[in-house]
């Protein structure tokens, strides 16, 4: 049976018998001619040879459990808007758009994924040219022409700040084309003034700096010319 141990008897040089109370010690060497005794001794030797206790290999379960690695997850950006806006599959702050019409110096109409949107430039204001309640303002036509020169018919990048739209439902965006920041460029050249509309004021300091340069260099609105 597994686990049982066979214990080797005393040294085989002598065999101890106890018949009654008397102890008789018999030398095995004197009885080597007896076949039965020889067989008995042989069996004892075989038993001692197999009595080596070899510990069985056992595999103990690991005490350390592996901890599954958490998979990184991605949270889709939220696009909150009260009016139809570019799909959430695009960047929540930047969107590519095709300019299909330039309305005036700071307003354009674009197409995004087959839908049309009116875009109002953030942080600047150009003279009015299309407001039916007001006459065409000085340098308004020049500002509209410059805006058309910069973005007309081109693919532009629109960047959102905080607000999605203004009270008229127009998308509020910063506009980039051919590595040019259009909002800042119009101010730098004197076609627009820096106008702060909180909370969308990410680049307001830049616009104010551009306006100071235009004033100092008497560009556009600050030149004393224009219609």
C-alpha positions, 0 to 999 in steps of 0.5 A, a space after each residue: 500500500 502507498 505510504 507504508 514503510 518496510 523497516 529493515 530488521 537488525 544487522 544480518 550478522 545475527 538472528 535473535 530468537 526467543 523460544 520461551 524465556 531463553 535467548 538463543 543467538 545463532 550465527 547465520 554464517 554457520 547455517 549458510 548450507 540450509 536452503 530454507 534459511 538462505 531463502 529467508 535471508 535473501 527475502 530479507 535483503 530484498 525487503 531492505 533494498 525496497 524499504 528506501 522511503 522516496 518522497 513522492 513529488 507533489 505539486 501544490 497549488 500556487 498561493 499567488 493568484 494572477 490579477 487580470 490586467 485591466 483593459 484600457 477603455 476609451 470614452 467617446 467625447 460628448 458633443 452637446 448642442 441644441 442645434 444640428 452639429 457635426 457628428 460625434 465621430 469627428 473630433 469634439 473640438 476640431 472639424 474639417 469643412 468645405 467653405 461653400 459661401 463667404 457671407 461677410 468678413 467674419 461669417 461663412 457657410 460650410 458643408 460638413 458631411 453633406 449638411 450646411 452650417 453657418 459659422 461665425 468666427 470667434 473673438 473678432 468683429 468685422 464691419 457690417 455689410 449684410 445687416 438689413 437694419 444697418 448701412 454698410 460700414 466703413 471697410 466692410 467690403 474690404 473685409 469681406 473680400 479679404 475673407 473670401 480670398 483666404 477661405 473661399 471654396 477651400 477646405 478649412 479646419 474649424 476649432 470649437 472653444 466652449 460654446 457650440 452656437 450663438 443665439 442665432 444658431 451659428 456655429 462658433 469656431 476658430 478657422 484655419 486654412 493653409 496653416 493660417 489662423 484666419 481669425 488672427 490674420 484678419 485682425 493683424 491686417 486691420 480688417 477686424 477688431 478683437 472682440 471678447 465674447 466670454 466664455 469663448 476667450 481662448 485666443 483673446 490675448 493673441 487677438 488683442 496683440 494683433 490689433 495693437 500691431 495693426 493700430 501701430 502700423 495703421 493697417 486697414 481700419 486704422 489707416 484712415 482709408 477704405 469705403 
